[in-house]
Amino acid sequence: MRLLAVSGSLRRDSHNSRLLRAAAQQLPPGVELELYDGLKQIPPFDEDDEATPSPAVLEWRDAIEAADAVLFATPEYNSSIPGQLKNALDWASRPKAEAALRNKPVAVIGASKSMFGALWAQAELRKVLSASGARVLDSELAVATAHEAFNDEDKLIEAELGDALGSVVQDLADAAQRRTQMTRVAA
């Protein structure tokens, strides 16, 4: 089983990328995690380009389609999600009937320096993903004061946070497994 991990931050040493690397240390047996790193190359969504999207958009959609589920980690910019992440989701949600996100199990986590751990951004991202046709899990994790939350190996220092992250990853793997089983039964 393959999980695609998407950080909403473009910053090289972002807390949300660190959170996804911590998630990679929590994988159940038989599950692999691929960290998506092409967000910066995706051009602005333009309906005029929808019929002939750029290679970066095609790679983005292919990465989502090839994954059994997607784990999003978002920072909070002005009480919402980063524009580049929203833009990428617009591309992944079109055309609606063939959208890469359609019926895809997804989970949302987030980290920020604030005391709230990107809670508002996570709520916004869950809304956008739901509108895009994704199957958004109820599991979530907010990592507050993220600049103090990780050790040098990108592991969460607080055991409770690590356990909660492991639960989100397990829930996502379970949802992907159920989807795979339902698809086989329907075929």
N, C-alpha and C positions, 0 to 999 in steps of 0.2 A: 504494500500500500504506500502511496506517495502523497505527502502533504506539501503544498506550495505555501511558502511563508513570504508575506509581503509587508515590508516596512513602509509606512507612509512618509518617513523622513528621508530626504536625499543626503543628509549630512553623513559623512563617512563614519564617524564615531557616534552615531545616534544612540540614544537610550533604547529606542524601539528596535533597532537592529540587534542590540545586545540582548534585549528581551527575547527575540526570536532565536538567537544563538543559545540562550538559556533553555528555551523550549526544545531545541534539538537534543539537549542532554536529558530530556524527560520522555523520550519516545518509547512507546510500548514495543515489544518485540515484533518484528516484521514490518515496521513502519519506518520510512525514511522521510527526511525533510529537505526540501530544496529551497534555498534562499533566493528569491527573485531579485535581480539587481538591475533591471532595465527600465525602471520607472522614469528616470530622468530623460530617456531618449524618446518617450512617447510624445508626439506632437499634440497641440491643442485639438480638441474634438471640433470637427467641422463637418456638418451634414453633407456639404458638397464633396467631401473626400470619402464619404462612407462606402461608396461602391468600389473604390480603389484605395484602401487604407495603406499606410506606409508599412515597410517591413517591421518596424518596431511594434506597431499595433498588431500585426499578424503574429509576431513572436509572443506578445503579451496574451493574446487570445489562445494561442496554441498551448502556452504554459498552463493556463487555467484549465483548458479542456483536458490536458494530459494528466492533471492532478485528480486524485480522488476527493480531495477537499482542500480548502484554502484557509490559512490562519493569517489574519490581518493584525498588525500592531500599529497603532496610530498615535502620533503626538497630538497635542492640541494647539492650534493656531487660531487666535482670536475667538476662542470658545467653539471652534469647529474643526473640521478635518483639513489637512493641507490641500491646496488647490491642485497640485499635481496628482495626488491620489484620487481626488474627485474626478479629474479629467480622465484618468486611466479607467475608472469605473464606468464613466460614460461610454468609452469605447467598448468595454467588455459587456455592456448591457444592450448593445445594438447589433444588428436588427433584433428586435424583441423576441421573435419566434425562434431565432437561432443563437441567441445570446450565450456567450461562453459561461456566464454566471447562472444561467437558468437551471434551477433545481440543484445547484452545486452546494453541498454542505460547507458552511463557513462559520468561523468563530472570530470574535473581535476581542483583542486585548489592547492595553495601552500603557504608556509610561510618560511621565512628565516630571519636571522639577517641582511642580506645585504640590500642595497638600491633597489634591483631588485626583491625581493620577490620570488625567485626560478623560475624566468621566463624561464630560459634555461631548467631546469629540467621538468617544465610543458610541454614545447614543445617536449622534448624527450619522456615523458610519453604518450603524445597524439599520437606520432608516433608509439610507441610500442603497445598501445591499438588498434589503427587503424589496424595495421598489424595483430593483434590477432583476428580481426573480430568484435570488439566491435563497437557500434554506438556512436562515440565521439561527444558530444555537443560542439558547438562553445563557449558557456558560460565558463568564466574562472575568476579566482580571484587570484591576487598576493598580498600577505601581506608582505610588507617590514618592516624592523626593528621590527620583530615579538616579540623580547624580551620586547618591549615597547607597544605592540599593544593590550594587553588583560588586563581586570581588574581581580579582585580576583575570580569572578564567571565565568571565561572563556568567557566573552562577549567582543566583539571588542569595543574598546574605541571610535574610530571614527565612527560616525553615518553613514557616506558614505560607509565605509567598511562593516558595518553590513547590510546596505541596499543591497549592491552588493552581499554579501553572500546569503542573502535571495532570491535575483533574481536567483542566480545559483541553489539553492535548488528548487525553484519553477519551473525553466526550466527543471530540471531533473525529478521532479515529473510529469510534463506535458508530457515529452517524454515517461516516463514509462506508463502513462495512455494511450497515443496514441498507444503504442506497444500492450498493453493489449486489446484495442478495435480492433486493426487490427487482432490480434490472434483469437479473438472471431468470427470476421466476416469470417475469413478463415476456421474456424472449421466447 
